[in-house]
Amino acid sequence: MPRGAQRQSGDEARSAKPCQLKLLRSYTLDVEAVAVRARTLSPVGFLRLAATSCFSLFVVVTSGAFVRLSGSGLGCDNWPRCGDRPYPERGYHAFVEFSNRMVALVGLLLTLATWLASRRMHGFPHHARLTALAAFLVAAAQIPLGAVTIALKLNPLAVMAHFLLGLTVLGLAVIVLLEAWILLDGRAEPVEPRWFRRFAVWAGLPTCVALLASGAVATASGPHPGASSGVRRLGLEITDTVYVHVRVATAFGIGVLIVGAVLWRARDRYPGLLWMWAGLLGVFVAQAVVGETQYRNALPWQLVLVHVFLAASIWGLTLAIAYALWRPPAPLTRK
């Protein structure tokens, strides 16, 4: 081959190598981008996951109340097994108690999935990721606490801690859900004035916690210890605990009306928040009616279960409103 032709073919080979490298790099980057997208949920998918996790934790609180009110708290007399086997062999109470464990396990796995997904959501706030992690860790803490509760033969203090910890997980999940909503649809400006937002957080939330805690004490003083026999009681009179609970409920109701008055004035800018408040007011009124009815009818367990269901709803709505006053999802501003 002539020397000039050899030089030309060598130049073409050298010029082809950078092109091949560019194509290879481009292909590698495309593969990496596809892999990242495959490992990352869309904002809509993440919102659905957060909502499912929140709903499952709501079910966990309600199913746990059903275990106690149906007298199935010691249906499985040890943990994590149910008797001599890892599953219940027979008996209504054993199946109820074991079913609650399975429901709690689903809730735990969903909180874990939500936290792992939040780590891959671009634009998701750092504090919200920490909240998702906290929800998983607190849900996991329910496992040893449940074992301790059974070992202590349903000590009322352990049972109340178990219930309140469940509500804590639910509250954390509500915050993650709101942040997932913001990630999808954007965030509006905080509700003014500033003192109102502080009032809702520093007065409204502690009063709601006191409402839940006093209600738990009243339930622990009532005729539903969680098992048919061998369960210690608080030693408090139901009339005394209900007296305190009603006074706390009155204070909370006054706070709800104050929040409603301010949100009514801001209804043109935040109509969605006003609807959330209306939902809270409706649930609170229903709670009061159920509470009075159950007290006058010797606390039938079915009504007490409805009372617990409504209490969890009040907690979730109260926390959602207090949080949304500071970081309202943009759809709450649309009519």
C-alpha positions as CSV (number, residue, x, y, z in Angstrom):
1,M,0.0,0.0,0.0
2,P,1.4,3.4,-0.8
3,R,2.7,5.4,2.1
4,G,0.2,8.2,1.6
5,A,-2.7,5.8,1.8
6,Q,-1.3,4.2,5.0
7,R,-1.1,7.7,6.6
8,Q,-4.7,8.5,5.5
9,S,-6.1,5.2,7.0
10,G,-4.2,5.8,10.2
11,D,-5.7,9.3,10.5
12,E,-9.2,7.9,9.9
13,A,-8.7,5.2,12.6
14,R,-7.5,7.8,15.1
15,S,-10.4,10.1,14.3
16,A,-12.8,7.2,14.7
17,K,-11.7,6.4,18.2
18,P,-12.9,9.7,19.8
19,C,-16.3,9.2,18.0
20,Q,-16.6,5.7,19.4
21,L,-15.7,6.9,22.9
22,K,-18.3,9.7,22.6
23,L,-21.0,7.2,21.5
24,L,-20.0,4.8,24.3
25,R,-20.2,7.6,26.9
26,S,-23.5,8.7,25.6
27,Y,-24.9,5.2,25.7
28,T,-23.6,4.7,29.3
29,L,-25.2,7.9,30.4
30,D,-28.5,6.9,28.8
31,V,-28.4,3.6,30.6
32,E,-27.6,5.2,33.9
33,A,-30.5,7.7,33.4
34,V,-32.9,4.9,32.7
35,A,-31.7,3.0,35.7
36,V,-32.1,6.0,37.9
37,R,-35.6,6.6,36.6
38,A,-36.5,2.9,37.2
39,R,-35.4,3.2,40.9
40,T,-37.3,6.5,41.4
41,L,-41.0,6.8,41.9
42,S,-42.8,9.6,40.1
43,P,-44.3,12.3,42.4
44,V,-47.7,10.8,41.8
45,G,-46.6,7.4,42.7
46,F,-44.8,8.7,45.8
47,L,-48.0,10.5,46.9
48,R,-50.0,7.3,46.5
49,L,-47.4,5.4,48.5
50,A,-47.5,8.0,51.3
51,A,-51.3,8.0,51.3
52,T,-51.4,4.2,51.5
53,S,-48.9,4.2,54.4
54,C,-50.9,6.8,56.2
55,F,-54.1,4.9,55.8
56,S,-52.5,1.6,56.9
57,L,-51.3,3.3,60.1
58,F,-54.8,4.5,60.7
59,V,-56.0,0.9,60.4
60,V,-53.3,-0.2,62.8
61,V,-54.6,2.2,65.5
62,T,-58.2,1.1,64.9
63,S,-57.4,-2.7,64.8
64,G,-55.3,-2.3,68.0
65,A,-58.3,-0.8,69.7
66,F,-60.5,-3.6,68.5
67,V,-58.1,-6.2,70.0
68,R,-58.5,-4.5,73.4
69,L,-62.2,-3.9,73.3
70,S,-63.0,-7.4,72.2
71,G,-61.0,-8.8,75.1
72,S,-58.4,-10.3,72.8
73,G,-55.3,-8.6,74.2
74,L,-53.9,-11.9,75.6
75,G,-55.2,-14.1,72.8
76,C,-51.6,-14.9,72.1
77,D,-50.0,-15.3,75.5
78,N,-46.5,-14.8,74.3
79,W,-44.6,-12.9,71.5
80,P,-43.7,-13.2,68.7
81,R,-45.2,-16.7,68.7
82,C,-48.8,-17.4,69.4
83,G,-48.6,-20.2,71.9
84,D,-46.4,-23.1,70.8
85,R,-46.5,-22.1,67.1
86,P,-45.7,-18.9,65.1
87,Y,-49.4,-18.7,64.1
88,P,-52.7,-19.2,66.0
89,E,-54.0,-22.7,65.9
90,R,-57.6,-22.0,67.1
91,G,-59.6,-19.6,69.2
92,Y,-61.3,-16.3,68.3
93,H,-59.2,-14.2,70.5
94,A,-56.0,-15.7,69.3
95,F,-56.9,-15.0,65.6
96,V,-57.9,-11.4,66.5
97,E,-54.6,-10.7,68.3
98,F,-52.5,-12.4,65.6
99,S,-54.4,-10.5,62.8
100,N,-53.5,-7.2,64.5
101,R,-49.9,-8.2,64.4
102,M,-50.1,-8.8,60.7
103,V,-51.8,-5.5,60.1
104,A,-49.1,-3.8,62.1
105,L,-46.4,-5.6,60.0
106,V,-48.0,-4.2,56.8
107,G,-47.9,-0.7,58.3
108,L,-44.3,-1.1,59.3
109,L,-43.3,-2.3,55.8
110,L,-45.1,0.6,54.2
111,T,-43.4,3.1,56.4
112,L,-40.1,1.5,55.4
113,A,-41.0,1.7,51.7
114,T,-42.0,5.3,52.1
115,W,-38.8,6.3,53.7
116,L,-36.6,4.5,51.1
117,A,-38.6,6.1,48.3
118,S,-38.3,9.5,49.9
119,R,-34.5,9.3,49.7
120,R,-34.8,9.1,45.9
121,M,-37.3,11.8,45.4
122,H,-35.6,14.9,43.9
123,G,-36.8,18.0,45.6
124,F,-38.2,16.3,48.7
125,P,-37.2,18.4,51.8
126,H,-34.6,17.0,54.1
127,H,-36.8,17.4,57.2
128,A,-39.5,15.4,55.4
129,R,-37.1,12.6,54.8
130,L,-36.1,12.6,58.4
131,T,-39.9,12.5,59.3
132,A,-40.3,9.5,57.1
133,L,-37.4,7.8,58.8
134,A,-38.8,8.7,62.2
135,A,-42.2,7.2,61.2
136,F,-40.4,3.9,60.4
137,L,-38.4,3.9,63.6
138,V,-41.3,4.7,65.8
139,A,-43.4,2.0,64.0
140,A,-40.6,-0.5,64.6
141,A,-40.5,0.6,68.3
142,Q,-44.1,-0.7,68.5
143,I,-42.8,-4.2,68.2
144,P,-40.8,-4.5,71.4
145,L,-43.4,-2.4,73.2
146,G,-46.1,-4.8,72.1
147,A,-44.0,-7.7,73.5
148,V,-43.6,-5.8,76.8
149,T,-47.3,-5.1,77.0
150,I,-48.1,-8.8,76.7
151,A,-45.3,-9.7,79.2
152,L,-46.8,-7.3,81.7
153,K,-50.3,-8.8,81.2
154,L,-51.8,-5.7,79.6
155,N,-50.6,-3.2,82.3
156,P,-52.8,-0.1,81.6
157,L,-49.8,2.2,81.4
158,A,-48.1,-0.1,78.8
159,V,-51.4,-0.3,76.8
160,M,-51.8,3.5,76.8
161,A,-48.2,4.0,75.7
162,H,-48.8,1.5,72.9
163,F,-51.9,3.4,71.8
164,L,-50.2,6.9,72.0
165,L,-47.1,5.6,70.1
166,G,-49.4,4.4,67.4
167,L,-50.9,7.9,67.1
168,T,-47.4,9.3,67.0
169,V,-46.6,7.2,63.9
170,L,-49.8,8.3,62.3
171,G,-49.0,11.9,62.9
172,L,-45.6,11.6,61.3
173,A,-47.1,9.8,58.3
174,V,-49.6,12.7,57.9
175,I,-46.7,15.2,57.6
176,V,-45.0,13.0,55.0
177,L,-48.2,12.8,53.1
178,L,-48.6,16.6,53.0
179,E,-45.0,17.0,51.8
180,A,-45.6,14.5,49.1
181,W,-48.6,16.5,48.0
182,I,-46.4,19.7,48.0
183,L,-43.8,17.9,45.9
184,L,-46.4,17.1,43.3
185,D,-48.4,20.3,43.2
186,G,-46.3,23.0,44.8
187,R,-46.5,25.0,48.0
188,A,-48.4,28.2,48.7
189,E,-47.5,31.0,51.1
190,P,-48.1,30.5,54.8
191,V,-51.3,31.6,56.3
192,E,-51.2,35.0,58.0
193,P,-51.1,36.3,60.6
194,R,-48.0,34.6,62.2
195,W,-49.5,34.6,65.7
196,F,-52.4,32.4,64.4
197,R,-50.0,29.8,63.1
198,R,-48.1,29.8,66.4
199,F,-51.4,29.5,68.3
200,A,-52.4,26.4,66.2
201,V,-49.1,24.7,66.9
202,W,-48.2,25.7,70.5
203,A,-51.8,25.7,71.8
204,G,-53.9,23.6,69.5
205,L,-51.6,20.6,69.2
206,P,-50.8,20.3,73.0
207,T,-54.5,20.5,73.7
208,C,-55.2,17.8,71.2
209,V,-52.5,15.6,72.8
210,A,-54.1,16.2,76.2
211,L,-57.5,15.3,74.7
212,L,-56.1,12.0,73.4
213,A,-54.2,11.2,76.6
214,S,-57.2,12.0,78.9
215,G,-59.4,9.8,76.7
216,A,-56.9,7.0,77.0
217,V,-56.9,7.3,80.7
218,A,-60.7,7.3,80.7
219,T,-60.8,4.1,78.6
220,A,-58.2,2.4,80.8
221,S,-60.6,3.2,83.8
222,G,-63.6,1.7,82.0
223,P,-65.0,-1.8,81.7
224,H,-62.7,-2.9,78.9
225,P,-59.3,-4.1,80.3
226,G,-58.3,-6.0,77.2
227,A,-58.8,-9.5,78.5
228,S,-61.4,-11.5,80.5
229,S,-59.3,-11.8,83.7
230,G,-55.9,-11.1,85.3
231,V,-55.5,-7.5,84.1
232,R,-54.6,-4.7,86.4
233,R,-56.6,-1.5,86.3
234,L,-55.5,2.1,87.0
235,G,-57.5,2.3,90.1
236,L,-59.2,5.5,89.0
237,E,-63.0,6.1,89.0
238,I,-64.4,6.4,85.5
239,T,-66.5,9.4,86.6
240,D,-63.4,11.3,87.6
241,T,-61.5,10.5,84.4
242,V,-64.4,11.4,82.2
243,Y,-64.9,14.6,84.2
244,V,-61.3,15.7,83.2
245,H,-61.7,14.4,79.7
246,V,-64.8,16.4,79.1
247,R,-63.1,19.6,80.3
248,V,-60.2,19.1,78.0
249,A,-62.6,18.4,75.1
250,T,-64.3,21.7,75.8
251,A,-61.0,23.6,75.7
252,F,-60.2,21.9,72.4
253,G,-63.6,22.7,71.0
254,I,-63.1,26.4,71.8
255,G,-59.7,26.3,70.0
256,V,-61.3,24.7,67.0
257,L,-63.9,27.5,66.8
258,I,-61.1,30.2,67.1
259,V,-59.2,28.5,64.2
260,G,-62.4,28.4,62.2
261,A,-63.1,32.1,62.7
262,V,-59.6,33.0,61.3
263,L,-59.9,30.6,58.4
264,W,-63.3,32.0,57.5
265,R,-61.7,35.4,57.1
266,A,-59.1,33.8,54.8
267,R,-61.5,31.7,52.9
268,D,-60.9,33.4,49.6
269,R,-57.2,32.7,49.7
270,Y,-57.3,29.2,51.4
271,P,-60.7,27.6,50.6
272,G,-59.2,24.1,51.0
273,L,-58.0,24.8,54.5
274,L,-61.5,25.9,55.4
275,W,-62.9,22.6,54.1
276,M,-60.3,20.7,56.2
277,W,-61.4,22.7,59.2
278,A,-65.1,21.9,58.5
279,G,-64.2,18.2,58.4
280,L,-62.5,18.5,61.7
281,L,-65.5,20.3,63.2
282,G,-67.8,17.6,61.9
283,V,-65.7,14.8,63.3
284,F,-65.4,16.6,66.7
285,V,-69.1,17.0,67.0
286,A,-69.7,13.3,66.1
287,Q,-67.1,12.4,68.7
288,A,-68.9,14.4,71.3
289,V,-72.2,12.8,70.4
290,V,-70.7,9.3,70.5
291,G,-68.9,10.0,73.8
292,E,-72.1,11.1,75.5
293,T,-74.1,8.2,74.1
294,Q,-71.6,5.6,75.2
295,Y,-71.3,7.0,78.7
296,R,-75.0,7.0,79.2
297,N,-75.2,3.3,78.0
298,A,-72.6,1.7,80.1
299,L,-69.8,2.0,77.5
300,P,-70.6,-0.7,75.0
301,W,-67.4,-1.7,73.2
302,Q,-68.8,-1.1,69.7
303,L,-69.4,2.6,70.6
304,V,-66.0,2.8,72.3
305,L,-64.4,1.5,69.1
306,V,-66.1,4.2,67.1
307,H,-64.9,6.7,69.7
308,V,-61.3,5.6,69.2
309,F,-61.8,5.7,65.4
310,L,-63.0,9.3,65.6
311,A,-60.2,10.3,68.0
312,A,-57.6,9.1,65.5
313,S,-59.4,11.1,62.8
314,I,-59.3,14.2,65.1
315,W,-55.6,13.8,65.7
316,G,-54.8,13.4,62.0
317,L,-56.9,16.4,60.9
318,T,-55.6,18.7,63.7
319,L,-52.0,17.9,62.8
320,A,-52.7,18.3,59.1
321,I,-54.3,21.8,59.6
322,A,-51.6,23.0,62.0
323,Y,-48.9,21.9,59.5
324,A,-50.6,23.3,56.4
325,L,-50.9,26.7,58.0
326,W,-47.1,26.9,57.7
327,R,-46.6,24.9,54.5
328,P,-49.9,24.7,52.6
329,P,-50.0,22.6,49.5
330,A,-50.9,24.8,46.6
331,P,-54.3,23.0,45.8
332,L,-55.6,24.3,49.1
333,T,-55.6,27.8,47.6
334,R,-57.8,26.8,44.7
335,K,-61.6,27.2,44.7
